[in-house]
Amino acid sequence: TSGGCHASPVPGVSMGMAEDPFTEHRPLLFTLAYELLGSAEDAEDVLQESYLRWSAADRATVEYPRAYLVRLVTRQCLNHLRSARARREEYVGSWLTEPIRTAPEVADDVILSEAVSMGLMLVLETLGPLERAVFVLHDVFGYTHAEIAASTGRTEVTVRQTAHRARRHVQARRRRFAPDSDAARAVVDRFLRAAATGDVQALMDLLAPDVVLIADGGGKAAAVRRPLTGPEDVARFAVGASRTSPATTVALAAYNGMPAARFLVGGRLDWLLAFELADGRITGLYGMRNPDKLRHADARRTLGR
């Protein structure tokens, strides 16, 4: 299995003095909440609410803590999603998920690294709350339709139909994806060097024909309001941004399972650029300039599924 809900504790075995199940499963619960909400800050809020509910629960009646906690977090997320969607409709410019700094080993799990990638998170935004929950629980975490029905309070037939609809929607819109790797970082390094020297042709050689650049300033920092498409427009933008950027230091890192560049001014993160690659070429660039979404960008997140 994918490590979803199939690893339940053995019935009848006491939890004894073992680690609190919420703490044990926190990487899974955070990843689930982040996937469902598209915001690390909102995910942390949901986890805090869920922990309070877990603390008040009668543990003696909880046979499978992992399944119980997943159900608890899923329902809290569904409640949050409705208000989050309303906020996004008023968002200034392009919206991107709040970037999360991921450990290199996330790239070892291709399903997980793609699931939290900027590109797929954008696709998930186009799903309704229930469709999003069903897709994430089934296709990312490996839960059965029956288990998802229990988590969402829907019938198994409804979940099955929703899963089919959501998967078809995602497959029509998802982009090719290769997780962070040494080879990918080498391409990113060449891209940054070419941008710094103004070599437009070298940049175009690194970009896929259908490359897209999306930047999120949230109305609080300068950023292109609409996506740029095609190698020439993206390359010329990269050269222009490199010339006008006040960055004193550029450092490579991993965000959302993707190679990324951190642009620092006076030691402070000013903006972030994540790169999506496939077949050795850059297919997507995701620039985060919204300071609200960069507040916790230095914190390394432990993910799980």
C-alpha positions as CSV (number, residue, x, y, z in Angstrom):
1,T,0.0,0.0,0.0
2,S,1.0,3.7,-0.1
3,G,1.1,3.9,3.7
4,G,-2.5,5.2,4.0
5,C,-4.9,4.0,6.5
6,H,-4.1,0.3,6.2
7,A,-1.5,0.2,9.0
8,S,-3.9,0.3,11.9
9,P,-2.7,-0.7,15.4
10,V,-3.4,-4.3,16.3
11,P,-6.8,-4.5,18.0
12,G,-6.6,-5.1,21.7
13,V,-3.1,-3.9,22.2
14,S,-2.9,-1.1,24.7
15,M,-1.2,2.2,23.7
16,G,0.4,2.1,27.1
17,M,3.2,4.6,27.5
18,A,3.8,5.0,23.8
19,E,4.1,8.3,22.1
20,D,0.8,10.2,21.8
21,P,-0.8,9.1,18.5
22,F,-1.4,12.7,17.5
23,T,2.4,13.4,17.8
24,E,3.2,10.1,16.1
25,H,1.0,10.9,13.1
26,R,1.6,14.6,12.9
27,P,3.6,14.6,9.6
28,L,0.8,12.7,8.0
29,L,-1.9,15.0,9.5
30,F,0.0,18.1,8.5
31,T,0.5,16.9,4.9
32,L,-3.2,16.0,4.6
33,A,-4.3,19.4,5.9
34,Y,-1.8,21.2,3.7
35,E,-3.0,19.3,0.6
36,L,-6.6,20.0,1.4
37,L,-6.2,23.7,2.3
38,G,-3.3,24.9,0.2
39,S,-1.9,26.8,3.1
40,A,0.6,25.8,5.8
41,E,-0.7,28.4,8.2
42,D,-4.3,27.2,7.8
43,A,-3.1,23.6,8.1
44,E,-1.4,24.4,11.4
45,D,-4.7,26.1,12.6
46,V,-6.6,22.9,11.8
47,L,-4.1,20.7,13.5
48,Q,-4.4,22.9,16.6
49,E,-8.2,22.6,16.6
50,S,-8.0,18.9,15.9
51,Y,-5.6,18.4,18.8
52,L,-7.9,20.1,21.2
53,R,-10.8,17.8,20.0
54,W,-8.4,14.8,20.3
55,S,-7.5,15.8,23.8
56,A,-11.1,15.9,24.8
57,A,-12.0,12.5,23.2
58,D,-12.6,9.4,25.2
59,R,-9.5,7.4,24.2
60,A,-10.9,4.1,25.4
61,T,-13.5,4.3,22.6
62,V,-10.9,4.9,19.9
63,E,-9.8,1.6,18.5
64,Y,-7.7,2.9,15.6
65,P,-6.2,6.3,16.5
66,R,-4.7,6.9,13.0
67,A,-8.0,6.5,11.2
68,Y,-9.8,8.5,13.9
69,L,-7.3,11.4,13.5
70,V,-7.5,11.4,9.7
71,R,-11.2,11.6,9.9
72,L,-11.1,14.4,12.5
73,V,-8.6,16.5,10.4
74,T,-10.5,15.8,7.1
75,R,-13.7,17.1,8.6
76,Q,-12.1,20.2,10.1
77,C,-10.5,20.9,6.7
78,L,-13.8,20.6,4.8
79,N,-15.2,23.2,7.2
80,H,-12.3,25.6,6.6
81,L,-12.3,25.1,2.8
82,R,-15.5,27.0,2.3
83,S,-14.2,30.2,3.9
84,A,-10.8,29.8,2.2
85,R,-12.4,29.6,-1.2
86,A,-14.3,32.9,-0.5
87,R,-11.0,34.6,0.4
88,R,-9.2,33.4,-2.7
89,E,-11.9,34.9,-4.9
90,E,-10.8,38.3,-3.7
91,Y,-7.1,37.7,-4.1
92,V,-5.0,40.2,-6.0
93,G,-3.2,38.7,-9.0
94,S,-2.2,35.1,-9.3
95,W,-2.6,32.8,-6.3
96,L,0.0,30.2,-5.4
97,T,0.0,27.9,-2.4
98,E,2.2,28.9,0.6
99,P,5.6,27.3,-0.1
100,I,6.9,24.8,2.4
101,R,10.5,23.9,2.7
102,T,10.8,20.1,2.4
103,A,13.6,17.7,3.3
104,P,15.5,16.1,0.4
105,E,14.1,12.7,1.1
106,V,10.6,13.8,0.1
107,A,11.9,13.4,-3.5
108,D,12.2,9.7,-2.8
109,D,8.4,9.4,-2.7
110,V,7.4,10.5,-6.1
111,I,3.7,10.4,-5.3
112,L,4.2,12.6,-2.2
113,S,6.5,15.1,-3.9
114,E,4.2,15.5,-6.9
115,A,1.2,15.8,-4.6
116,V,2.6,18.9,-2.8
117,S,4.2,20.4,-5.9
118,M,3.1,23.9,-6.9
119,G,1.6,22.7,-10.1
120,L,-0.7,20.0,-8.6
121,M,-1.6,22.3,-5.7
122,L,-2.9,24.8,-8.3
123,V,-5.0,22.0,-10.0
124,L,-6.4,21.0,-6.6
125,E,-7.7,24.6,-6.2
126,T,-10.0,24.0,-9.2
127,L,-11.8,21.1,-7.4
128,G,-14.7,21.5,-5.1
129,P,-14.1,20.8,-1.4
130,L,-15.4,17.2,-1.5
131,E,-13.7,16.4,-4.8
132,R,-10.4,17.7,-3.4
133,A,-10.8,15.6,-0.2
134,V,-11.7,12.5,-2.0
135,F,-8.9,12.8,-4.6
136,V,-6.2,13.5,-2.0
137,L,-7.4,10.7,0.4
138,H,-7.6,8.1,-2.4
139,D,-4.9,9.0,-4.9
140,V,-2.3,10.4,-2.5
141,F,-2.9,8.5,0.8
142,G,-4.3,5.3,-0.6
143,Y,-7.6,5.2,1.4
144,T,-10.4,3.0,0.1
145,H,-13.7,4.5,-1.0
146,A,-15.4,3.0,2.1
147,E,-12.8,4.6,4.4
148,I,-13.2,8.0,2.7
149,A,-17.0,7.7,3.1
150,A,-16.5,7.3,6.8
151,S,-14.1,10.3,6.9
152,T,-16.4,12.6,4.9
153,G,-19.8,11.5,6.0
154,R,-20.9,10.5,2.5
155,T,-22.1,7.3,1.0
156,E,-19.6,5.0,-0.6
157,V,-21.4,5.4,-4.0
158,T,-21.1,9.2,-3.8
159,V,-17.4,8.9,-2.9
160,R,-16.8,6.5,-5.8
161,Q,-18.5,8.9,-8.3
162,T,-16.7,11.9,-6.8
163,A,-13.3,10.1,-7.1
164,H,-13.9,9.3,-10.8
165,R,-14.9,12.9,-11.6
166,A,-12.0,14.4,-9.6
167,R,-9.4,12.1,-11.1
168,R,-10.6,12.9,-14.6
169,H,-10.4,16.6,-13.9
170,V,-6.9,16.4,-12.4
171,Q,-5.5,14.2,-15.2
172,A,-6.7,16.7,-17.8
173,R,-4.9,19.5,-16.1
174,R,-1.8,18.0,-14.3
175,R,1.6,18.8,-15.8
176,R,4.5,16.5,-16.3
177,F,6.6,16.4,-13.1
178,A,10.0,15.1,-12.0
179,P,10.9,15.5,-8.3
180,D,13.9,17.4,-6.9
181,S,17.2,15.7,-7.8
182,D,20.9,16.6,-8.4
183,A,20.2,16.7,-12.2
184,A,17.3,19.0,-11.7
185,R,19.4,21.3,-9.5
186,A,22.1,21.4,-12.1
187,V,19.5,22.7,-14.7
188,V,18.3,25.3,-12.2
189,D,21.9,26.4,-11.5
190,R,22.5,26.8,-15.2
191,F,19.3,28.8,-15.5
192,L,20.2,31.2,-12.7
193,R,23.7,31.7,-14.2
194,A,22.2,32.4,-17.7
195,A,19.7,34.9,-16.2
196,A,22.5,36.7,-14.3
197,T,24.6,37.1,-17.5
198,G,21.6,38.0,-19.7
199,D,22.0,35.0,-22.0
200,V,18.5,34.8,-23.4
201,Q,19.3,31.9,-25.8
202,A,20.9,29.8,-23.1
203,L,17.7,30.3,-21.0
204,M,15.4,29.4,-23.8
205,D,17.4,26.2,-24.4
206,L,16.6,25.2,-20.8
207,L,12.9,25.9,-21.1
208,A,10.2,23.5,-22.4
209,P,8.0,24.8,-25.3
210,D,5.0,24.9,-23.0
211,V,6.8,26.6,-20.0
212,V,4.7,28.7,-17.7
213,L,5.8,31.3,-15.1
214,I,3.4,32.3,-12.3
215,A,4.2,34.8,-9.6
216,D,2.3,35.6,-6.4
217,G,2.7,39.1,-4.9
218,G,-0.7,39.1,-3.2
219,G,-1.0,42.8,-4.0
220,K,1.8,43.4,-1.4
221,A,4.9,43.0,-3.5
222,A,5.7,43.6,-7.2
223,A,4.9,40.5,-9.3
224,V,3.5,39.8,-12.8
225,R,-0.3,39.7,-12.4
226,R,-0.9,37.1,-15.2
227,P,1.0,33.9,-16.1
228,L,3.7,34.2,-18.7
229,T,3.9,31.4,-21.3
230,G,6.5,30.3,-23.8
231,P,10.3,30.2,-23.6
232,E,11.0,33.7,-25.1
233,D,8.7,35.6,-22.7
234,V,9.8,33.7,-19.7
235,A,13.5,34.0,-20.6
236,R,13.3,37.8,-21.2
237,F,11.4,38.2,-17.9
238,A,14.1,36.2,-16.1
239,V,16.8,38.4,-17.5
240,G,14.9,41.5,-16.5
241,A,14.2,40.3,-13.0
242,S,17.8,39.3,-12.5
243,R,19.0,42.8,-13.5
244,T,16.5,44.6,-11.2
245,S,16.6,42.2,-8.3
246,P,18.3,43.6,-5.2
247,A,19.2,40.1,-4.0
248,T,22.6,39.9,-2.3
249,T,22.6,36.1,-2.1
250,V,21.0,33.3,-4.1
251,A,20.8,29.9,-2.5
252,L,19.4,26.6,-3.8
253,A,16.9,24.7,-1.6
254,A,14.0,22.3,-1.9
255,Y,10.4,23.5,-1.6
256,N,7.3,21.5,-2.2
257,G,9.4,18.6,-3.4
258,M,10.9,20.8,-6.1
259,P,14.3,22.5,-6.6
260,A,14.0,26.2,-5.7
261,A,16.1,29.4,-5.4
262,R,16.0,31.6,-2.3
263,F,16.8,35.2,-3.0
264,L,18.0,36.9,0.1
265,V,18.6,40.6,0.8
266,G,20.7,41.4,3.8
267,G,20.3,37.8,5.0
268,R,16.4,38.0,4.8
269,L,14.4,36.0,2.3
270,D,13.0,38.5,-0.2
271,W,11.5,36.1,-2.7
272,L,11.4,32.5,-3.7
273,L,11.4,30.8,-7.1
274,A,10.4,27.1,-7.4
275,F,11.1,25.1,-10.6
276,E,9.1,22.3,-12.2
277,L,11.1,20.1,-14.5
278,A,10.3,17.2,-16.8
279,D,12.7,15.4,-19.2
280,G,15.6,17.7,-18.2
281,R,13.8,20.9,-19.1
282,I,12.0,23.5,-17.0
283,T,8.2,23.3,-17.5
284,G,7.1,25.7,-14.8
285,L,8.4,28.5,-12.6
286,Y,6.6,29.6,-9.5
287,G,7.6,32.8,-7.9
288,M,6.5,33.7,-4.4
289,R,6.8,37.4,-3.4
290,N,3.9,37.8,-1.0
291,P,5.6,38.5,2.3
292,D,2.7,36.9,4.3
293,K,3.4,33.6,2.6
294,L,7.1,33.8,3.1
295,R,6.9,34.3,6.9
296,H,7.5,30.6,7.7
297,A,9.4,29.7,4.6
298,D,12.6,29.0,6.5
299,A,11.0,26.3,8.6
300,R,11.7,22.8,7.4
301,R,8.5,20.6,7.3
302,T,8.3,16.9,7.9
303,L,5.8,15.4,5.6
304,G,4.3,11.9,5.6
305,R,1.5,9.7,4.1
